[in-house]
Amino acid sequence: MGAITGQQFLHRLRQSPPTLYIDGARVDDPTTHPATRNMCLSLAGLYDLQHQPELRDLLTFEEEGERYAMSYLVPRTREDLARIGEAHRVRANYALGFLGRAPDYMNANVMAAGMGADYFSACEASQASVPGRDFAANMRRYFEHVRNHDLCLTHALTNPQVNRARLASELPDPFIALGVVEETEGGVIVRGARMMATLPIADEILVFPSTVLKENADKSRYAMGFALPTNTPGLSFQCREPFDTGRDPEDHPLGSRFDEQDAFVIFDDVLVPWERVFLLYDVELANKAYAGTDAVLHMAYQVVNLKVAKTEAFLGTAQAIVDAIGSGGFQHVQSKVAEIIVMLEIMKALEVAAVANAQPNAYGVMTPARGPLDAARNYYPQVYARLPELLQLLGASGIIMMPGKADREGPLGPQISRYLQAGNASAEERLKLFRLAWDMSMSSFGGRQSLYEKFFFGDPVRMHSALYEVYDKAPYVERIQAFLNRSAQPAGVAADD
Ligand SMILES: Cc1cc2nc3c(=O)[nH]c(=O)nc-3n(C[C@H](O)[C@H](O)[C@H](O)COP(=O)(O)OP(=O)(O)OC[C@H]3O[C@@H](n4cnc5c(N)ncnc54)[C@H](O)[C@@H]3O)c2cc1C
């Protein structure tokens, strides 16, 4: 099948809707439910982009007579990586970088895991001689399945936040955290919950172990990796409060279109067929799965491209506000815009460095360099909060005094047009711009973005620790030691010269 269209995506969702619950009720059809339909249309639009004649070669590639989304391309050269990065940025721009989990993210995950599938053959529970129980073959086939059908995936890694001081096995009920109940001839039965899956409006869910699994036992029921359709019996997604409140896109330019949703995932004795199992019981293999297949780097590469697009959107919006209210001559205003420029250029440089220093990994996949990507994913969560703050500081009361579309069409419309015009634009244009700034920085949609940026790639505290652990600091320590031990006088110069 290859790269699908928006219509094909919507048709598939209608045929096999994920088991979503919103505001206490089951969502029968996400393509028509008021809280999800606009997001479904936005995803459809994203799929349609890859068929636009001017974008086709940028967003898809051809292999053996079939066209696939660029995010499934197995990069063999740095040029391939650069092509993938450009496609990530073009797709990110579609939602100004505000769709955190557009399908490209998980596509990068399954591409890397599929190519590094041999990693999973080390799992003791894998049986290469039994059809369906060869975990490496399962992973390889799963990548092809996702790519060939251009599936939209969600994923869930972390256990419910019941008591972080206890291991999963020490909680009041051993099946609060998702665990294996038993094996059957057809597969494994799993029970429990996962804390968060963004974009539950998806065809399938990939469940992988959190990289912080701390179970001591060699054989832990909590160590697992598998994939399932989102309408599998026993699997439910409890969605958070929707941020698409049905307002006109002019009033909520982002929330009305790009509420990707986040869901709590419940597994009520769900059967995972053997052919969908990639990893079982092996804590060490589970904890290193993302690093061992380099999936984390390909996902981080998608992320750095996405964040470049998002920072560009902040810069464009900030400058448009400055132009609209004529504040560009003030030095502190220039300085605030310059802060965004610095962030943008740092992220762009890290993206370029990741490609320039890429190397083929053990599976022959050209893999972006870890150093710049680790820097990007530790840096951006620290600085992101400043971006909405800068919009607030630049827009001031303009970001709250924003009569909506209905107000502009109401009895006070003429006064609104007169008093709320911009220095360089009509009131309508000005209010649309400020509503965008508000949705980026202050609305419930914008507030969730701030939380998302802090945590979406993991706990920033533990990410810093991980960086500290893996980064090779020895050469720099040695240089300092050498400096300290160096004679005070240059060689060959006598003390009394
Ligand atoms: C908007 C949003 C979307 C997300 N989307 C997804 C998704 O699509 N898929 C997915 O799998 N996950 C997703 N996540 C979850 C994300 O991976 C987690 O938020 C992140 O890993 C942190 O885990 P936690 O939220 O359970 O926090 P916790 O681990 O409960 O941490 C809470 C607090 O306790 C501290 N703490 C807890 N344990 C330790 C420790 N051992 N050492 C030091 N400090 C500790 C933390 O630093 C933090 O301050 C999303 C999160 C958010 C906020």
PDBQT file of the ligand as one rigid body, heavy atoms in Angstrom, charges set to zero:
ROOT
HETATM    1  C1  LIG A 501       2.043  16.117  28.019  1.00  0.00    +0.000 C 
HETATM    2  C2  LIG A 501       2.800  14.843  28.155  1.00  0.00    +0.000 A 
HETATM    3  C3  LIG A 501       2.761  13.911  27.121  1.00  0.00    +0.000 A 
HETATM    4  C4  LIG A 501       3.422  12.690  27.245  1.00  0.00    +0.000 A 
HETATM    5  N1  LIG A 501       3.349  11.761  26.228  1.00  0.00    +0.000 NA
HETATM    6  C5  LIG A 501       3.854  10.528  26.416  1.00  0.00    +0.000 A 
HETATM    7  C6  LIG A 501       3.689   9.501  25.428  1.00  0.00    +0.000 A 
HETATM    8  O1  LIG A 501       3.147   9.717  24.362  1.00  0.00    +0.000 OA
HETATM    9  N2  LIG A 501       4.175   8.280  25.707  1.00  0.00    +0.000 N 
HETATM   10  C7  LIG A 501       4.822   8.003  26.871  1.00  0.00    +0.000 A 
HETATM   11  O2  LIG A 501       5.241   6.875  27.063  1.00  0.00    +0.000 OA
HETATM   12  N3  LIG A 501       5.017   8.962  27.806  1.00  0.00    +0.000 NA
HETATM   13  C8  LIG A 501       4.541  10.195  27.599  1.00  0.00    +0.000 A 
HETATM   14  N4  LIG A 501       4.712  11.156  28.560  1.00  0.00    +0.000 N 
HETATM   15  C9  LIG A 501       5.298  10.745  29.846  1.00  0.00    +0.000 C 
HETATM   16  C10 LIG A 501       6.718  11.098  30.040  1.00  0.00    +0.000 C 
HETATM   17  O3  LIG A 501       7.514  10.092  29.497  1.00  0.00    +0.000 OA
HETATM   18  C11 LIG A 501       6.891  11.217  31.559  1.00  0.00    +0.000 C 
HETATM   19  O4  LIG A 501       6.204  12.371  31.984  1.00  0.00    +0.000 OA
HETATM   20  C12 LIG A 501       8.324  11.306  31.993  1.00  0.00    +0.000 C 
HETATM   21  O5  LIG A 501       9.021  10.134  31.689  1.00  0.00    +0.000 OA
HETATM   22  C13 LIG A 501       8.391  11.491  33.540  1.00  0.00    +0.000 C 
HETATM   23  O6  LIG A 501       7.688  10.458  34.153  1.00  0.00    +0.000 OA
HETATM   24  P1  LIG A 501       6.432  10.767  35.086  1.00  0.00    +0.000 P 
HETATM   25  O7  LIG A 501       5.560  11.762  34.434  1.00  0.00    +0.000 OA
HETATM   26  O8  LIG A 501       5.829   9.470  35.432  1.00  0.00    +0.000 OA
HETATM   27  O9  LIG A 501       7.048  11.484  36.338  1.00  0.00    +0.000 OA
HETATM   28  P2  LIG A 501       7.525  10.818  37.685  1.00  0.00    +0.000 P 
HETATM   29  O10 LIG A 501       8.519   9.753  37.387  1.00  0.00    +0.000 OA
HETATM   30  O11 LIG A 501       6.360  10.408  38.491  1.00  0.00    +0.000 OA
HETATM   31  O12 LIG A 501       8.260  12.039  38.375  1.00  0.00    +0.000 OA
HETATM   32  C14 LIG A 501       7.566  13.007  39.172  1.00  0.00    +0.000 C 
HETATM   33  C15 LIG A 501       8.576  13.824  39.948  1.00  0.00    +0.000 C 
HETATM   34  O13 LIG A 501       9.353  12.973  40.810  1.00  0.00    +0.000 OA
HETATM   35  C16 LIG A 501      10.738  12.996  40.458  1.00  0.00    +0.000 C 
HETATM   36  N5  LIG A 501      11.238  11.616  40.471  1.00  0.00    +0.000 N 
HETATM   37  C17 LIG A 501      10.515  10.484  40.344  1.00  0.00    +0.000 A 
HETATM   38  N6  LIG A 501      11.327   9.415  40.358  1.00  0.00    +0.000 NA
HETATM   39  C18 LIG A 501      12.584   9.866  40.468  1.00  0.00    +0.000 A 
HETATM   40  C19 LIG A 501      13.867   9.243  40.513  1.00  0.00    +0.000 A 
HETATM   41  N7  LIG A 501      14.003   7.933  40.456  1.00  0.00    +0.000 N 
HETATM   42  N8  LIG A 501      14.940  10.038  40.608  1.00  0.00    +0.000 NA
HETATM   43  C20 LIG A 501      14.821  11.373  40.649  1.00  0.00    +0.000 A 
HETATM   44  N9  LIG A 501      13.640  12.019  40.627  1.00  0.00    +0.000 NA
HETATM   45  C21 LIG A 501      12.528  11.271  40.525  1.00  0.00    +0.000 A 
HETATM   46  C22 LIG A 501      10.793  13.592  39.060  1.00  0.00    +0.000 C 
HETATM   47  O14 LIG A 501      12.013  14.275  38.806  1.00  0.00    +0.000 OA
HETATM   48  C23 LIG A 501       9.588  14.531  39.062  1.00  0.00    +0.000 C 
HETATM   49  O15 LIG A 501       9.945  15.760  39.642  1.00  0.00    +0.000 OA
HETATM   50  C24 LIG A 501       4.118  12.404  28.435  1.00  0.00    +0.000 A 
HETATM   51  C25 LIG A 501       4.177  13.352  29.458  1.00  0.00    +0.000 A 
HETATM   52  C26 LIG A 501       3.523  14.553  29.333  1.00  0.00    +0.000 A 
HETATM   53  C27 LIG A 501       3.579  15.520  30.477  1.00  0.00    +0.000 C 
ENDROOT
TORSDOF 0
